Amino acid sequence: MKAEADMAGTDTTGALDGRRVHLVLATSTGGVGQHVASLVEGLVAADARVTVAGPAATEELFGFGARGARFVPVEISAGVDPVADARAARRLRAALRGPGGARATDIVHAHGMRAGLVARAARPLGAPLVVTWHNVLMSTGGVKGRVLGAAEKAVARGADLSLCVSEDLVTRVLRLGGRDVRFGPVPAPPLPPAARDAAAVRAELGVAEGRPLVLSIARLAPQKRVDVLIDAAASLAGRDPAPLFVVAGEGPLREDLAARIAATGAPVTLLGHRKDVPDLLGAADLVVGTAEWEGYPLFAQEALRSGTPLIATRVGGVPHVTGDAAILVAPGEAAATAAAIARVLDDAGERERLSAAGRERGAGLPTVADAVAQVEAVYRELTGA
């Protein structure tokens, strides 16, 4: 067993020479799907024959086929469902075998614990299994907690090699019994230039001149703790002018969060899914993340590269991403979050420092090409010449 602290020494030479690669993912609307899409492009360019297996909605959202992969619909949900999992495993098993039952893949690479569980059950004998761990299993009790814990352990022990997006995940997967566990960051793809200037974006959002605009990019799901952001915003509503908080993202907690906004009077707007993140970053005075846990967060990388001052929670891989180029606060602390926001908004010098430090830090982060090179090297290591 081993844990690698960085990607130094990764072999970036050579192509994949027609290797048959199956990438497997569960339901995704954000970072996991973006990462798989980036891998598709890089692996196809390296002469791999790539198939993506996942929910039909992921193909609609990320367009794996348009990037050069074959797509096979396999409905793997975000939650554990034994009946649905068995059906997904049968479907994936069929996709991994050719006529007569012959093995039709050289390597299976699952993204996330749920996809890893299905892939472990479906992979043909002799096909190496790589699992990229994008998320930590949030603690839960009762029967559900025991089932999830057993599934997590099965995936860790069943993978031939695990790539983890943060060092705490490396430690966790090793503790679960992972055999070969390595740090594998998930870089954010470069964003296109902003299509509109800040004034136009702020006008669309109804932000008056001189009013601060605070942006959060987060799925509306429990782990992202948008409720903490709402409570922090409510406590700052008495400022003159009160900052406007906008949240770019969609998810299952939309109704609950909208009710919380209404009950607290927080100056928060839920924007839903947005395709103009570069425009929003260019218009924002500050980016804030309040997640309970993050691995190698795309939003933090994007904020740093854009030079937009960043406040985030000191969890998971966030400190590894930001270094000293962001203000980090404890998770779940609305008062501390609000205090940090007020301090940065009131200090032009601090905003300038964070902006400059963010650009410098962002320029030195791993790139998509680095991640593809690491994955290529892993595939060659596991499949041989």
Backbone hydrogen bonds in HBPLUS format (Angstrom, degrees):
<---DONOR---> <-ACCEPTOR-->    atom                        ^
c    i                          cat <-CA-CA->   ^        H-A-AA   ^      H-
h    n   atom  resd res      DA  || num        DHA   H-A  angle D-A-AA Bond
n    s   type  num  typ     dist DA aas  dist angle  dist       angle   num
A0181-VAL N   A0002-LYS O   3.14 MM 179  5.74 135.0  2.35 150.2 161.6     1
A0183-PHE N   A0004-GLU O   3.22 MM 179  5.48 142.7  2.37 130.0 140.6     2
A0010-THR N   A0007-MET O   3.17 MM   3  5.79 148.5  2.28 143.1 141.1     3
A0016-LEU N   A0046-ALA O   2.68 MM  30  5.57 169.0  1.69 158.8 162.9     4
A0019-ARG N   A0016-LEU O   2.93 MM   3  5.62 155.1  1.99 126.8 134.5     5
A0018-GLY N   A0047-ASP O   2.59 MM  29  5.34 141.8  1.73 148.5 160.6     6
A0049-ARG N   A0019-ARG O   2.83 MM  30  5.95 168.7  1.84 151.3 155.3     7
A0106-ASP N   A0020-ARG O   2.78 MM  86  5.00 163.2  1.81 136.4 141.0     8
A0107-ILE N   A0020-ARG O   3.23 MM  87  6.68 140.4  2.40 163.2 165.6     9
A0021-VAL N   A0049-ARG O   2.90 MM  28  6.03 159.6  1.94 146.3 153.1    10
A0051-THR N   A0021-VAL O   2.85 MM  30  6.23 155.6  1.91 163.1 170.3    11
A0022-HIS N   A0107-ILE O   3.04 MM  85  6.41 165.3  2.06 163.0 167.6    12
A0109-HIS N   A0022-HIS O   2.80 MM  87  6.10 170.5  1.81 169.7 170.5    13
A0023-LEU N   A0051-THR O   2.81 MM  28  6.21 159.3  1.86 162.4 168.4    14
A0053-ALA N   A0023-LEU O   2.80 MM  30  6.18 161.3  1.83 162.7 168.6    15
A0024-VAL N   A0109-HIS O   2.91 MM  85  6.15 158.6  1.96 143.1 146.0    16
A0111-HIS N   A0024-VAL O   2.81 MM  87  6.07 147.0  1.92 160.3 169.4    17
A0025-LEU N   A0053-ALA O   3.05 MM  28  6.54 156.2  2.10 160.5 166.9    18
A0027-THR N   A0076-ILE O   2.99 MM  49  6.27 132.6  2.22 154.7 166.4    19
A0034-GLN N   A0030-GLY O   3.01 MM   4  6.20 159.5  2.05 155.9 162.5    20
A0035-HIS N   A0031-GLY O   2.91 MM   4  6.05 155.7  1.97 147.5 153.9    21
A0036-VAL N   A0032-VAL O   2.98 MM   4  6.26 164.0  2.00 154.8 158.6    22
A0037-ALA N   A0033-GLY O   2.96 MM   4  6.14 157.1  2.02 146.4 152.9    23
A0038-SER N   A0034-GLN O   2.98 MM   4  6.25 152.5  2.06 145.6 152.7    24
A0039-LEU N   A0035-HIS O   2.91 MM   4  6.23 156.7  1.96 151.5 158.2    25
A0040-VAL N   A0036-VAL O   2.89 MM   4  6.16 156.0  1.95 150.6 156.9    26
A0041-GLU N   A0037-ALA O   3.29 MM   4  6.60 164.7  2.31 149.3 150.6    27
A0042-GLY N   A0038-SER O   3.14 MM   4  6.41 167.2  2.15 151.7 155.1    28
A0043-LEU N   A0039-LEU O   2.76 MM   4  5.84 166.2  1.78 161.9 165.3    29
A0044-VAL N   A0040-VAL O   2.91 MM   4  5.96 162.4  1.94 154.0 158.9    30
A0045-ALA N   A0041-GLU O   3.10 MM   4  6.21 156.8  2.15 141.6 148.2    31
A0046-ALA N   A0042-GLY O   3.09 MM   4  6.30 126.9  2.38 131.3 145.1    32
A0046-ALA N   A0043-LEU O   3.04 MM   3  4.85 129.9  2.30  90.4 104.5    33
A0048-ALA N   A0043-LEU O   2.99 MM   5  5.47 156.5  2.05 148.4 149.5    34
A0047-ASP N   A0044-VAL O   2.99 MM   3  5.17 153.7  2.06 113.9 114.7    35
A0070-ARG N   A0050-VAL O   2.94 MM  20  6.38 162.8  1.97 150.2 153.0    36
A0052-VAL N   A0070-ARG O   2.77 MM  18  6.23 158.8  1.82 165.3 172.3    37
A0072-VAL N   A0052-VAL O   2.85 MM  20  6.19 162.0  1.88 162.1 165.4    38
A0054-GLY N   A0072-VAL O   3.27 MM  18  6.75 149.5  2.37 154.5 163.2    39
A0074-VAL N   A0054-GLY O   2.82 MM  20  4.57 164.4  1.84 112.4 117.8    40
A0058-THR N   A0055-PRO O   2.92 MM   3  5.55 142.8  2.06 115.8 125.5    41
A0059-GLU N   A0056-ALA O   3.10 MM   3  5.36 125.0  2.42 102.5 115.8    42
A0060-GLU N   A0056-ALA O   3.20 MM   4  6.59 155.8  2.26 150.4 157.2    43
A0061-LEU N   A0057-ALA O   3.05 MM   4  6.21 146.8  2.16 140.6 149.2    44
A0062-PHE N   A0058-THR O   2.83 MM   4  5.85 164.3  1.86 151.5 155.6    45
A0063-GLY N   A0059-GLU O   2.85 MM   4  4.90 145.7  1.97 128.2 135.0    46
A0067-ARG N   A0064-PHE O   2.99 MM   3  5.13 141.8  2.14 100.3 112.1    47
A0069-ALA N   A0064-PHE O   3.23 MM   5  5.66 165.5  2.25 142.2 138.5    48
A0068-GLY N   A0065-GLY O   3.13 MM   3  5.33 164.4  2.15 107.6 111.8    49
A0085-ASP N   A0081-ASP O   2.72 MM   4  5.82 159.3  1.76 165.0 172.2    50
A0086-ALA N   A0082-PRO O   2.96 MM   4  6.06 157.6  2.01 143.2 148.3    51
A0087-ARG N   A0083-VAL O   3.10 MM   4  6.36 156.8  2.16 145.7 152.0    52
A0088-ALA N   A0084-ALA O   2.86 MM   4  6.08 157.7  1.91 147.9 154.3    53
A0089-ALA N   A0085-ASP O   2.82 MM   4  6.05 154.5  1.89 149.5 156.7    54
A0090-ARG N   A0086-ALA O   3.04 MM   4  6.27 155.3  2.10 145.0 150.9    55
A0091-ARG N   A0087-ARG O   3.06 MM   4  6.31 160.6  2.10 148.2 153.4    56
A0092-LEU N   A0088-ALA O   2.84 MM   4  6.06 162.1  1.88 152.2 157.2    57
A0093-ARG N   A0089-ALA O   2.79 MM   4  5.86 157.6  1.84 146.6 153.5    58
A0094-ALA N   A0090-ARG O   3.08 MM   4  6.29 154.4  2.15 145.1 150.8    59
A0095-ALA N   A0091-ARG O   3.17 MM   4  6.47 146.6  2.29 138.9 148.0    60
A0095-ALA N   A0092-LEU O   2.98 MM   3  4.95 116.5  2.40  93.6 109.9    61
A0096-LEU N   A0092-LEU O   2.98 MM   4  6.25 134.7  2.19 147.1 159.7    62
A0096-LEU N   A0093-ARG O   3.23 MM   3  5.15 132.3  2.47  92.8 105.3    63
A0097-ARG N   A0094-ALA O   3.36 MM   3  5.40 164.0  2.39 102.4 106.7    64
A0104-ALA N   A0096-LEU O   2.85 MM   8  5.22 167.2  1.86 138.3 135.7    65
A0098-GLY N   A0102-ALA O   2.66 MM   4  5.12 163.7  1.69 154.5 159.8    66
A0101-GLY N   A0098-GLY O   3.02 MM   3  5.45 145.6  2.15 139.7 137.2    67
A0108-VAL N   A0128-PRO O   2.99 MM  20  6.24 175.7  1.99 171.1 172.6    68
A0130-VAL N   A0108-VAL O   2.84 MM  22  6.23 165.0  1.86 160.5 165.7    69
A0110-ALA N   A0130-VAL O   2.79 MM  20  6.21 149.7  1.88 169.6 165.3    70
A0132-THR N   A0110-ALA O   2.87 MM  22  6.32 162.7  1.90 162.7 167.0    71
A0112-GLY N   A0132-THR O   2.81 MM  20  5.95 157.5  1.86 163.5 171.3    72
A0116-GLY N   A0112-GLY O   2.89 MM   4  6.04 151.7  1.97 147.5 156.9    73
A0117-LEU N   A0113-MET O   2.88 MM   4  6.10 146.3  2.00 148.5 156.2    74
A0118-VAL N   A0114-ARG O   3.30 MM   4  6.63 162.1  2.33 150.0 152.9    75
A0119-ALA N   A0115-ALA O   2.87 MM   4  6.02 164.7  1.89 152.5 157.6    76
A0120-ARG N   A0116-GLY O   2.86 MM   4  5.90 152.3  1.94 143.3 150.4    77
A0121-ALA N   A0117-LEU O   3.33 MM   4  6.57 150.8  2.43 139.2 145.5    78
A0122-ALA N   A0118-VAL O   3.05 MM   4  6.22 136.5  2.25 142.2 154.8    79
A0122-ALA N   A0119-ALA O   3.15 MM   3  4.97 126.3  2.45  91.0 105.2    80
A0123-ARG N   A0119-ALA O   2.91 MM   4  5.70 148.6  2.01 156.6 157.9    81
A0127-ALA N   A0124-PRO O   3.19 MM   3  5.72 165.7  2.21 134.4 135.3    82
A0160-ASP N   A0129-LEU O   2.83 MM  31  5.33 141.7  1.97 141.1 153.7    83
A0161-LEU N   A0129-LEU O   3.36 MM  32  6.80 148.8  2.47 153.0 154.3    84
A0131-VAL N   A0161-LEU O   3.06 MM  30  6.57 156.1  2.12 155.1 162.6    85
A0163-LEU N   A0131-VAL O   2.89 MM  32  6.22 160.7  1.93 147.0 152.8    86
A0133-TRP N   A0163-LEU O   2.73 MM  30  6.13 158.2  1.78 163.0 170.8    87
A0165-VAL N   A0133-TRP O   3.30 MM  32  6.39 159.2  2.34 170.4 165.5    88
A0145-GLY N   A0141-GLY O   3.21 MM   4  4.64 151.5  2.30 120.7 120.0    89
A0146-ARG N   A0142-GLY O   3.15 MM   4  6.52 155.1  2.22 149.0 155.7    90
A0147-VAL N   A0143-VAL O   2.91 MM   4  6.16 158.6  1.95 155.9 161.9    91
A0148-LEU N   A0144-LYS O   2.90 MM   4  6.11 167.2  1.92 155.4 158.7    92
A0149-GLY N   A0145-GLY O   2.89 MM   4  6.00 156.3  1.95 143.3 150.6    93
A0150-ALA N   A0146-ARG O   2.97 MM   4  6.13 155.6  2.03 143.8 149.8    94
A0151-ALA N   A0147-VAL O   2.96 MM   4  6.20 155.1  2.02 147.8 155.0    95
A0152-GLU N   A0148-LEU O   2.86 MM   4  6.07 159.9  1.90 151.7 157.0    96
A0153-LYS N   A0149-GLY O   3.05 MM   4  6.25 159.1  2.09 145.7 150.8    97
A0154-ALA N   A0150-ALA O   2.97 MM   4  6.16 155.1  2.03 144.6 151.6    98
A0155-VAL N   A0151-ALA O   3.00 MM   4  6.25 156.5  2.06 151.5 156.9    99
A0156-ALA N   A0152-GLU O   3.03 MM   4  6.24 164.9  2.05 149.8 154.1   100
A0157-ARG N   A0153-LYS O   3.01 MM   4  6.16 160.9  2.04 150.8 155.3   101
A0158-GLY N   A0154-ALA O   2.87 MM   4  5.81 133.9  2.09 136.3 149.0   102
A0159-ALA N   A0155-VAL O   3.10 MM   4  6.08 135.2  2.31 149.5 155.3   103
A0162-SER N   A0180-ASP O   2.79 MM  18  6.15 166.6  1.80 164.0 168.0   104
A0182-ARG N   A0162-SER O   2.85 MM  20  6.20 161.9  1.89 157.9 163.3   105
A0164-CYS N   A0182-ARG O   2.78 MM  18  6.12 159.8  1.82 160.4 167.4   106
A0184-GLY N   A0164-CYS O   2.70 MM  20  5.20 173.3  1.71 138.0 139.3   107
A0169-LEU N   A0166-SER O   3.17 MM   3  5.31 127.4  2.46  97.4 110.6   108
A0170-VAL N   A0166-SER O   3.12 MM   4  6.53 148.5  2.22 144.0 153.1   109
A0171-THR N   A0167-GLU O   3.11 MM   4  6.42 162.0  2.14 149.8 152.6   110
A0172-ARG N   A0168-ASP O   3.02 MM   4  6.20 153.4  2.09 137.9 145.5   111
A0173-VAL N   A0169-LEU O   2.88 MM   4  6.05 170.9  1.89 158.8 159.6   112
A0174-LEU N   A0170-VAL O   3.03 MM   4  6.17 159.1  2.07 151.1 157.1   113
A0175-ARG N   A0171-THR O   3.01 MM   4  6.18 154.9  2.08 143.5 150.6   114
A0176-LEU N   A0172-ARG O   2.96 MM   4  6.28 138.5  2.14 142.7 154.7   115
A0178-GLY N   A0173-VAL O   2.89 MM   5  5.42 159.5  1.93 151.9 149.1   116
A0177-GLY N   A0174-LEU O   3.04 MM   3  5.23 153.9  2.11 103.7 112.0   117
A0201-VAL N   A0197-ASP O   3.24 MM   4  6.59 160.7  2.28 154.7 160.2   118
A0202-ARG N   A0198-ALA O   2.90 MM   4  6.06 167.6  1.92 157.3 160.9   119
A0203-ALA N   A0199-ALA O   2.93 MM   4  6.04 150.2  2.02 143.2 151.6   120
A0204-GLU N   A0200-ALA O   3.05 MM   4  6.29 156.1  2.11 143.7 149.6   121
A0205-LEU N   A0201-VAL O   3.06 MM   4  6.36 150.2  2.15 146.6 154.7   122
A0207-VAL N   A0202-ARG O   2.85 MM   5  5.08 174.9  1.86 153.0 152.0   123
A0206-GLY N   A0203-ALA O   3.09 MM   3  4.99 152.0  2.17  99.0 107.8   124
A0211-ARG N   A0208-ALA O   3.04 MM   3  5.55 162.8  2.07 135.6 137.5   125
A0244-LEU N   A0212-PRO O   2.94 MM  32  6.32 165.4  1.96 160.4 159.8   126
A0285-ASP N   A0213-LEU O   2.83 MM  72  5.40 159.8  1.87 147.7 154.6   127
A0214-VAL N   A0244-LEU O   2.84 MM  30  6.08 171.5  1.85 157.3 160.1   128
A0246-VAL N   A0214-VAL O   2.89 MM  32  6.34 157.6  1.94 165.5 172.5   129
A0215-LEU N   A0286-LEU O   2.85 MM  71  6.22 167.4  1.87 162.9 163.3   130
A0288-VAL N   A0215-LEU O   2.85 MM  73  6.21 155.5  1.91 155.9 162.8   131
A0216-SER N   A0246-VAL O   2.88 MM  30  6.24 148.3  1.99 161.2 168.0   132
A0248-ALA N   A0216-SER O   2.81 MM  32  6.25 158.9  1.86 164.7 168.0   133
A0218-ALA N   A0248-ALA O   3.05 MM  30  6.24 138.7  2.23 137.1 149.5   134
A0221-ALA N   A0219-ARG O   2.82 MM   2  5.50 133.0  2.04 107.3  92.6   135
A0220-LEU N   A0250-GLU O   3.13 MM  30  5.25 159.5  2.17 100.1 106.1   136
A0253-LEU N   A0220-LEU O   2.94 MM  33  5.29 164.0  1.97 156.3 153.9   137
A0224-LYS N   A0221-ALA O   3.04 MM   3  5.75 144.5  2.17 123.5 132.3   138
A0225-ARG N   A0222-PRO O   3.13 MM   3  5.60 159.2  2.17 117.0 123.0   139
A0292-GLU N   A0223-GLN O   2.75 MM  69  5.41 169.2  1.76 167.9 171.7   140
A0228-VAL N   A0225-ARG O   3.07 MM   3  5.58 140.8  2.23 108.7 117.4   141
A0230-ILE N   A0226-VAL O   2.96 MM   4  6.30 156.5  2.02 150.9 157.2   142
A0231-ASP N   A0227-ASP O   2.99 MM   4  6.24 159.3  2.03 147.2 152.2   143
A0232-ALA N   A0228-VAL O   2.93 MM   4  6.15 155.6  1.99 148.5 155.5   144
A0233-ALA N   A0229-LEU O   2.86 MM   4  6.09 157.1  1.91 149.1 155.8   145
A0234-ALA N   A0230-ILE O   2.87 MM   4  6.13 153.3  1.94 147.8 155.4   146
A0235-SER N   A0231-ASP O   3.12 MM   4  6.36 150.0  2.22 142.2 149.0   147
A0236-LEU N   A0233-ALA O   3.03 MM   3  5.11 141.3  2.19  99.1 110.8   148
A0237-ALA N   A0234-ALA O   3.25 MM   3  5.16 165.3  2.27 103.0 106.8   149
A0239-ARG N   A0236-LEU O   3.16 MM   3  5.70 168.0  2.18 116.5 120.2   150
A0245-PHE N   A0267-PRO O   2.89 MM  22  6.09 174.6  1.90 165.1 165.6   151
A0269-THR N   A0245-PHE O   2.81 MM  24  6.28 151.2  1.89 153.0 162.3   152
A0247-VAL N   A0269-THR O   2.93 MM  22  6.33 156.1  1.99 162.6 166.4   153
A0271-LEU N   A0247-VAL O   2.83 MM  24  5.66 154.3  1.90 146.5 154.7   154
A0249-GLY N   A0272-GLY O   2.86 MM  23  4.73 135.3  2.06 109.5 115.2   155
A0254-ARG N   A0251-GLY O   3.40 MM   3  6.01 157.3  2.46 123.3 122.9   156
A0257-LEU N   A0253-LEU O   2.88 MM   4  6.00 166.6  1.90 167.0 170.8   157
A0258-ALA N   A0254-ARG O   2.84 MM   4  6.00 157.4  1.89 154.9 161.6   158
A0259-ALA N   A0255-GLU O   2.99 MM   4  6.18 153.2  2.06 146.4 153.2   159
A0260-ARG N   A0256-ASP O   3.03 MM   4  6.32 147.3  2.14 140.5 149.6   160
A0261-ILE N   A0257-LEU O   2.93 MM   4  6.20 154.9  1.99 148.9 155.3   161
A0262-ALA N   A0258-ALA O   3.04 MM   4  6.30 160.7  2.08 146.1 150.9   162
A0263-ALA N   A0259-ALA O   2.91 MM   4  6.09 155.8  1.97 146.7 153.5   163
A0264-THR N   A0260-ARG O   2.97 MM   4  6.06 153.6  2.04 148.5 154.2   164
A0265-GLY N   A0261-ILE O   2.89 MM   4  5.68 133.5  2.10 143.5 154.6   165
A0268-VAL N   A0266-ALA O   2.82 MM   2  5.50 133.9  2.03 108.2  93.8   166
A0279-ASP N   A0276-ASP O   3.00 MM   3  5.33 120.8  2.37 106.8 121.2   167
A0280-LEU N   A0276-ASP O   3.05 MM   4  6.43 157.4  2.11 153.4 160.4   168
A0281-LEU N   A0277-VAL O   2.86 MM   4  6.07 163.7  1.89 160.7 164.4   169
A0282-GLY N   A0278-PRO O   3.05 MM   4  6.17 153.1  2.13 141.4 148.5   170
A0283-ALA N   A0279-ASP O   3.10 MM   4  6.33 133.2  2.33 140.2 152.1   171
A0283-ALA N   A0280-LEU O   3.18 MM   3  5.17 132.6  2.42  94.6 107.2   172
A0284-ALA N   A0280-LEU O   3.00 MM   4  6.06 135.9  2.20 147.5 158.5   173
A0287-VAL N   A0309-PRO O   2.85 MM  22  6.18 159.9  1.89 162.1 169.0   174
A0311-ILE N   A0287-VAL O   2.87 MM  24  6.25 154.4  1.94 158.4 167.1   175
A0289-GLY N   A0311-ILE O   2.87 MM  22  6.35 149.9  1.96 147.0 157.0   176
A0317-GLY N   A0294-GLU O   3.05 MM  23  6.24 150.8  2.14 139.8 146.8   177
A0301-GLN N   A0297-PRO O   3.33 MM   4  6.65 160.6  2.37 144.5 149.4   178
A0302-GLU N   A0298-LEU O   2.88 MM   4  6.12 162.2  1.91 158.7 164.0   179
A0303-ALA N   A0299-PHE O   2.89 MM   4  6.06 155.6  1.95 145.3 151.9   180
A0304-LEU N   A0300-ALA O   2.97 MM   4  6.15 167.2  1.99 151.3 154.6   181
A0305-ARG N   A0301-GLN O   3.03 MM   4  6.20 170.3  2.04 151.7 154.4   182
A0306-SER N   A0302-GLU O   3.02 MM   4  6.11 145.1  2.14 141.6 150.9   183
A0307-GLY N   A0303-ALA O   3.09 MM   4  6.21 124.1  2.41 141.2 154.9   184
A0308-THR N   A0303-ALA O   3.20 MM   5  5.34 141.2  2.36 153.3 153.4   185
A0307-GLY N   A0304-LEU O   3.08 MM   3  5.23 144.0  2.21 101.6 112.4   186
A0327-ILE N   A0310-LEU O   3.03 MM  17  6.41 164.0  2.05 155.9 156.7   187
A0312-ALA N   A0327-ILE O   2.96 MM  15  6.45 154.6  2.02 157.6 165.8   188
A0329-VAL N   A0312-ALA O   2.89 MM  17  6.32 152.0  1.97 149.3 158.5   189
A0315-VAL N   A0313-THR O   2.99 MM   2  5.62 127.3  2.27 106.9  91.5   190
A0314-ARG N   A0329-VAL O   2.76 MM  15  5.58 151.9  1.84 150.7 153.4   191
A0318-VAL N   A0315-VAL O   2.95 MM   3  5.80 153.9  2.02 154.4 156.9   192
A0320-HIS N   A0317-GLY O   3.11 MM   3  5.22 119.2  2.50 100.3 115.5   193
A0321-VAL N   A0317-GLY O   3.09 MM   4  6.41 147.0  2.20 151.0 160.6   194
A0321-VAL N   A0318-VAL O   2.99 MM   3  5.13 121.2  2.34 101.1 116.1   195
A0322-THR N   A0318-VAL O   2.93 MM   4  6.14 169.0  1.94 167.0 168.9   196
A0323-GLY N   A0319-PRO O   2.91 MM   4  5.40 158.2  1.95 139.7 145.2   197
A0325-ALA N   A0322-THR O   2.94 MM   3  5.40 162.1  1.97 135.9 139.5   198
A0337-THR N   A0333-GLU O   2.97 MM   4  6.15 155.5  2.03 148.5 156.1   199
A0338-ALA N   A0334-ALA O   2.85 MM   4  6.05 162.2  1.88 151.3 155.9   200
A0339-ALA N   A0335-ALA O   2.94 MM   4  6.14 156.4  1.99 146.9 153.5   201
A0340-ALA N   A0336-ALA O   3.00 MM   4  6.19 156.0  2.06 145.2 151.1   202
A0341-ILE N   A0337-THR O   2.98 MM   4  6.24 158.2  2.03 150.9 157.0   203
A0342-ALA N   A0338-ALA O   2.93 MM   4  6.15 168.1  1.94 153.6 156.5   204
A0343-ARG N   A0339-ALA O   2.94 MM   4  6.08 159.2  1.98 145.8 151.9   205
A0344-VAL N   A0340-ALA O   3.05 MM   4  6.23 162.3  2.08 149.5 153.3   206
A0345-LEU N   A0341-ILE O   2.92 MM   4  6.09 165.3  1.94 156.0 160.6   207
A0346-ASP N   A0342-ALA O   2.99 MM   4  6.05 143.1  2.13 144.2 153.4   208
A0347-ASP N   A0344-VAL O   3.24 MM   3  5.20 154.3  2.31 100.7 108.3   209
A0351-ARG N   A0347-ASP O   3.08 MM   4  6.46 156.3  2.14 152.1 159.1   210
A0352-GLU N   A0348-ALA O   2.98 MM   4  6.25 155.7  2.04 147.7 154.0   211
A0353-ARG N   A0349-GLY O   2.93 MM   4  6.19 153.7  2.00 144.1 151.7   212
A0354-LEU N   A0350-GLU O   2.88 MM   4  6.09 168.0  1.89 154.3 156.8   213
A0355-SER N   A0351-ARG O   2.92 MM   4  6.04 155.4  1.98 145.5 152.7   214
A0356-ALA N   A0352-GLU O   3.03 MM   4  6.20 168.9  2.04 150.9 153.1   215
A0357-ALA N   A0353-ARG O   2.85 MM   4  5.98 167.6  1.87 155.2 159.5   216
A0358-GLY N   A0354-LEU O   2.79 MM   4  5.72 148.9  1.88 140.0 149.0   217
A0359-ARG N   A0355-SER O   3.11 MM   4  6.34 160.8  2.14 148.0 151.8   218
A0360-GLU N   A0356-ALA O   3.13 MM   4  6.37 163.2  2.16 149.0 153.6   219
A0361-ARG N   A0357-ALA O   2.86 MM   4  6.01 163.8  1.88 148.9 154.0   220
A0362-GLY N   A0358-GLY O   2.74 MM   4  5.81 166.5  1.76 153.4 158.0   221
A0363-ALA N   A0359-ARG O   3.02 MM   4  6.11 150.7  2.11 142.9 149.6   222
A0364-GLY N   A0361-ARG O   3.06 MM   3  5.41 142.5  2.20 105.7 116.4   223
A0365-LEU N   A0362-GLY O   3.31 MM   3  5.38 165.0  2.34 105.0 109.5   224
A0370-ASP N   A0367-THR O   3.04 MM   3  5.10 121.5  2.40  95.5 109.9   225
A0371-ALA N   A0367-THR O   3.13 MM   4  6.57 155.7  2.19 149.5 155.3   226
A0372-VAL N   A0368-VAL O   2.90 MM   4  6.19 162.8  1.93 157.8 162.3   227
A0373-ALA N   A0369-ALA O   2.97 MM   4  6.08 158.4  2.01 144.0 150.2   228
A0374-GLN N   A0370-ASP O   2.99 MM   4  6.27 154.3  2.06 147.2 153.9   229
A0375-VAL N   A0371-ALA O   3.02 MM   4  6.29 161.6  2.06 150.4 155.0   230
A0376-GLU N   A0372-VAL O   2.83 MM   4  6.06 163.0  1.86 155.4 160.4   231
A0377-ALA N   A0373-ALA O   3.02 MM   4  6.18 162.8  2.05 147.7 151.9   232
A0378-VAL N   A0374-GLN O   3.00 MM   4  6.29 153.3  2.07 146.4 153.8   233
A0379-TYR N   A0375-VAL O   2.92 MM   4  6.20 161.1  1.96 155.4 160.0   234
A0380-ARG N   A0376-GLU O   3.00 MM   4  6.29 162.1  2.03 154.6 159.0   235
A0381-GLU N   A0377-ALA O   2.94 MM   4  6.10 151.7  2.02 143.8 152.3   236
A0382-LEU N   A0378-VAL O   2.98 MM   4  6.22 152.4  2.06 150.8 157.2   237
A0383-THR N   A0379-TYR O   2.91 MM   4  5.98 143.3  2.05 147.8 157.5   238
A0384-GLY N   A0380-ARG O   2.92 MM   4  5.48 136.1  2.12 139.0 145.1   239
